[in-house]
Amino acid sequence: MMKKLLFAYFFLIQFFGLAQFTDQFSDGELTTNPLWSGDVTNFTVSLDSLRSNGPAATASIYLSTPTTLIYNTVWEFSIKLDFAPSASNQVNVYLVADNATLTTALNGYYISIGQAGDDQIKLYKQTGNTSILLFTGSSLFTTSPVKTRIKVVRDNVGNWEVLADNTGGVNFVSEGAGFFDDTFQTTSFFGVVCNHTSTRKDLFYFDDFSVASLPDTNPPSVMNANVISYTEIDVIFDEPISTTTAELITNYTVNGNIGNPVLAIVDGLDNTIVHLTFPVAFTNNTGYVLTTQNIEDINSNVMPISNTNFTFLIPDIAAIGDIIINEFMADPNPPIGLPDAEF
């Protein structure tokens, strides 16, 4: 029993370690908490910060570390560039990447200062070897050194916001918000790439890396109620919900003498869907109201009472003598070769 508990304990440590992390480089190394990989010999840790130490040539050096966070996530880090950024000397911080080797083809998103020779904070989407600009910040770095602390927020849908404090502090000001992209919905790595010439090889500084989940304070809500049969409805929520509360039949009721369901089952593949089965059949061509309450999401946020309209409608089967109209022309003017008449 003790071995099982220890196994579960270390599994959880490893799982959450992959999910979120912080590194302030106070331990003076790159091998634990978290483990960095890549061009490790081309970086040094001193004075509680990470510093580039690339070859005396034009080169691209990188470090990456595992993380799986992308939904409801906040990335934070500080950057100091002891030079004026340019297309030849610029930094990319990969928030999302599916490849640990950040200097090769990958899918992800990154913050850049200096790409295309611009002295602004930019967010790019990379697909393979192709990068597309998604956002340009309002700050313009016109003097050397560049010193900024950046925070990037992505919600559970794909809305992004970039904030910065260009004194290096934590008084963040929005560089811009309200832009949307959900092309990539999973990630495996976070990291940095320094593109430098020989004279700038050791002038990139980083500190206070943090990748963490945003606290979820929003309760779930019902998006739709889909009629499946005479006695069945599928309730669609906007986020994963707690099985315990979602499968409690007293949390659902339908008007018109239908009442509570006899079964409430969370879908085995998609826990935003609940299958409801009622003891009384719906009446054809009739509108109903499904009332849902006390459903919790996986973060224990409880939804208020919600009313969702749905209509039960089964088309009649055509019989001999019925007239079936499969086309209707409401306004024949101009007729264009057809009779000038309604039909």
Helices and strands as residue ranges (DSSP letters): H 2-19, E 21-23, E 37-38, G 40-42, E 43-46, E 49-52, E 59-66, E 73-81, E 90-97, E 106-113, G 115-117, E 121-128, E 130-136, E 146-154, E 159-165, E 173-180, E 189-196, G 198-200, E 204-213, E 222-227, E 232-237, H 243-246, G 249-251, E 252-254, E 263-266, E 273-277, E 286-292, E 306-312
